[in-house]
Amino acid sequence: MSLAYLKQEELEERFLFHIKSLVNEDIIKGDGNPNFKELKRIFESVDDNHDNFISQTELEDLIGNVFELQKDDIPMEYAKATIMSHFDDDNSGNISWEEFEKGCNKWMEKWKIVTNSSNSASGNLWEKASPIY
């Protein structure tokens, strides 16, 4: 595995772990599916100006909270570019609710597979963040 791949994996892990810390209920429902009600609540709390999009500035605020960049040594521009490349499907420079929902779902599905298929540190972190079953 390359260093760039590992860095992206760490970014995804931290993002999901932080999202888990913001929810009132489990991020994964008992049936194994994402709790979209909680994801919507998170999206609305990040969307400070209530325009139904997460702007570049709002994303930077979220990233700052998620990664505590000075401690994790993850550059803001790298984190922002990575998240935008996975979430901003229409390349508008903003993340809509639909894009946020789809991106979170994609990353959660990935980590469920990692958790169920290995004893990796990634899998262990996901288990701590959100018991699936």
N, C-alpha and C positions, 0 to 999 in steps of 0.2 A: 504494500500500500504506500502511496505517496504521502508526503507531508501535507500537500494541499488537500488531499482527500480526507485525511485525519482532521485537519483544521475545519473543514466543512462539517464533518460528522460531529465535532465538538460544538460547533455553532448550533446545529440542529438540536442536539441534546439539551443544551442550555436554554434554548428558546422554549422547547416543550416543557422542560422542568419549571421554568418561570411561569409559563402559561398555567401549569398545574397549580402553582402557588397562588394564582389570582382567582381561582374559581371557588364558588361556595359549595359546589357538589363535585363528585368525581368527574374528571375529564372524559372518562370512558364509562358508559353506562353498563349495567349488568349484562346486557346482551352482547357486549363487546364493541358496540358502535360508539362513535364520538358523541359527546353531549353538546349538540349544536346550540342549545339554549344558553349554556355557559360560555361557549365561544362567542356567541352574538353579544353577550353582556361585556365580554372583554373587548371585543371590537369597538363597541359603543363607548367604552371608557377610554380607549386610546384615541378615538376620533374626537379630539377636543373641540373642534369648531362645528361638529355635528353636520358635516356635509356628505355623510355616508361614504367617505373615503379616508384611508389613512394616507396622509401626505408625507412628503420627505421629512419634514420637521417632526411630525408626530411619530414617524418611524424611528428617527434618531432618538427621541425621548424614550421610546419603548426599548430600543437597543441599549441605551445607557443604563436603564433599569435592569434589563435582562442580564447583561454581560458584565456589568461593573468593569468596563473595558481596561482600566488601569491594572486591575488584579489579574485579568485573564489574558492580557496581551493580545487581544483581538482588535485590530484596527477598525475604527468606525466605518470607514469607506468600504472595507472588505465585507463587514457584516451587512451593511446596507445593500451593497451590490449583490451579495449572495441571496439575501432574503428577497430582494426585488426580482432576481432572475427566477426564483422558484414560485413567487406569488403573483407578480404583475404580468398576467397572461397577455393583456392587450398593449403592453408597453406604454401605458399612459403616464407613467411616473408616479401613480397613486395606486393604492390597493383597495379595491371595492370589497364589500362584504362577501360577495360570491367568490372572489379570488382568495380572500382570507380563509374562508370556510374550506375551499378546495385545497389550498396549500397546507393548512393545519391537518386536514384529513390525510393528505398524501404523506406528510411526515409522521403522523401517528401510525398509519398503516405500516410504514417502513420500520418503525421502532417496535411494533408488535411482532413483526417477523424476526427482527434481531433478537428480541427477548425470547421468543419461542424456539429459536434455532441455535442459540449459543449460550455460553456462560461468560460472555464478554463483559467488560466494564460498562459498555453501552447498555447491554441488556440489564445489568444489575442496576444502573441508574434509572432506567425506565421502570423497573419493578418497584423501586422506592418511590418514584414520582406518581405512579398510578397503577395500583393492582388491577389487572385486567379481569380476572375471574375471582 
